[in-house]
């Protein structure tokens, strides 16, 4: 079964639009918060799609569910689905910050991470699409 990456593509495009708007109004906290929110759901979709692709390529798809988060990322890197596993560890940490506490300094940190994540999310989508074409 071919995976459908349209939801990930839409999420990445949505994140891109929010990032572009923040560059026009860097002091606007509401726009910054929109980037953070879009980072959250784009990250979640990216990880799910990454995991589904690994499951599709695995001789034992059910075994993938037993892997830890870090092992899934390492497997994705080994398979060439992502290129920088350490960056994806950071994205996970920053994603977790958004769900536990929220202050201006942390928000700025997550925002900066979202900018980096955007590039890697586009690369992930491209790598996934190449695997099914």
FISERO-608707 format. One record per residue: residue in one letter; x, y, z of N, C-alpha, C in turn. Coordinates in steps of 0.05 Angstrom, whole numbers, plus 5000, padded with zeros to 4 digits. Each point is the difference from the previous one (the first is absolute). Layout:
REM FISERO-608707
AXYZXYZXYZ/...
//
This chain:
REM FISERO-608707
X501749765000498350245000501850255000/X499450184982501550254998499150205021/X501950125015499350195020499150264988/X498250145012499050264991501350215018/X501750174987501450205015498750284998/X497650014989498750264996499650165026/X499349865022499650155025502750125010/X502249854996502650115008500750234982/X499649984974500650214982498450265008/X497449965006498450235008501050135026/X500749835019501150115025502550154996/X501849904983502550144994499550264986/X498150004981499350254987498850205019/X498449915019498850175020502150125018/X501949845008502350105016501650204985/X500449954974501550194983498650275000/X497450004996498550254999500250165026/X499949865022500250135026502850125004/X502149854991502750105003500450254983/X499050004976500250234982498750255013/X497749965012498650225013501650115024/X501349825015501550105024502550164991/X501049944976502350164991499250284993/X497550044992499050274995499250155025/X499649865022499250125026501349855023/X502750025002501449845020499350045029/X498850235006499250055028497249905007/X498649904980497249925005500049725013/X499350005026500049755015497949814991/X497750104990497949824990500949854976/X501550134982501049874977502249795008/X501650085019502049815010498749755011/X497850055015498649785012498749824979/X499150124978498949854978502149814988/X502550104997502249844991500449765019/X500050065026500449795019497849784999/X497550094998497849814998500349834974/X500750134978500249854975502549815001/X502050095014502349825005499149755015/X498450045020499149775016498649794983/X498050084985498549804985501549904976/X501750174988501749904978502049805009/X501250055024501849805011498649745005/X497750005012498549755006499549854974/X499050144979499549874975502649894987/X502150155002502649924988500949745013/X499849995026500949765014498349764993/X497450044999498149784992500649904972/X500450184982500649924972502749854998/X501950105015502649875001499749715010/X498649975021499649745012498449824981/X498050104987498449844981501749904977/X501850184991501849924978501949775009/X501050035024501849795010498549735003/X497550025009498349765003499649874973/X499550174979499549894973502549864989/X502350095008502549894989501049775017/X498849955023501049805019498849734993/X501749795003498949734997498249925024/X500350155022498349955024498950275010/X497950104986498850265007499150025029/X499049785012499150025027502450045019/X502449934992502350045017500850295003/X499250164981500550295001498650135024/X497749905007498550115023501549955026/X501849815001501649955024502550175002/X500650144979502450185000499450255017/X502150105013499750255014500050234979/X499250235009500050244983502850044987/X502149995017502750044990500849794980/X499149755005500749794981498650034973/X497650115001498650064975501550214984/X500950215014501550204986502649904989/X501449835016502549884990499549834976/X497949855000499349834977499450174976/X498650225004499350184978502650124988/X501950065017502650104990501549794985/X500049765011501449784987498949944972/X497450044997498649954975500150244981/X501150225009500250244983497450164999/X498249955019497550155000500550285012/X501750015020500950265011503050005000/X501250245001502950014998501350075027/X498650145017501250095025498449915024/X500749775010498449885022500150175025/X502350135006500350165024498050244998/X499750124977498150224997497249915007/X499249764992497449895005499649955030/X502149935014499949985029499350275013/X501250214989499550275010497150084994/X499149934976497250074993498149875020/X500549765007498349865019500050145027/X502450075010500350145025498550275000/X500350144978498650264997497049964998/X499249804987497149944998498949945027/X501549865016499149935028499850255017/X501850194996499850255015497450144996/X499050004975497550144994497649895014/X500249755008497649885013500150005030/X502250095011500350005029500150285013/X501650174989500250275011500150204977/X499550255007500150194978500650285012/X502450094994500750285006501450124976/X500550265001501150144977502649904991/X501849935018502749904993499849734986/X498349825012499749744987498650024973/X498150194999498650044974501950084979/X501950185006501950094981501949774992/X500749835019501749774994498549804981/X497549955006498449824983499750124972/X499550264999499750134974502549964983/X502350055012502549964985500449714991/X499249825017500149724992498149944977/X497750125000498049964979501250094973/X501650215000501250094975501949794989/X501649885018501849784991498449754992/X498049945016498449774994498750024972/X499250234992498750044974501749884978/X502550065000501849904979500249705001/X500249895024500249715002497449864993/X497750135007497449884993499749994970/X500950214986499850004970501849784989/X502349965012501849794991498849725005/X498849975023498649755006497849944980/X498350194994497949974981501149924973/X502150134991501249944974501149725000/X501449925022501049725001497849805000/X497950055015497749815000498749984973/X499650224986498849994974501749864980/X502650035002501849864982499849695003/X499549915025499949725005497649864988/X497850164996497649884990499550064970/X501850164988499550074972501249794981/
//
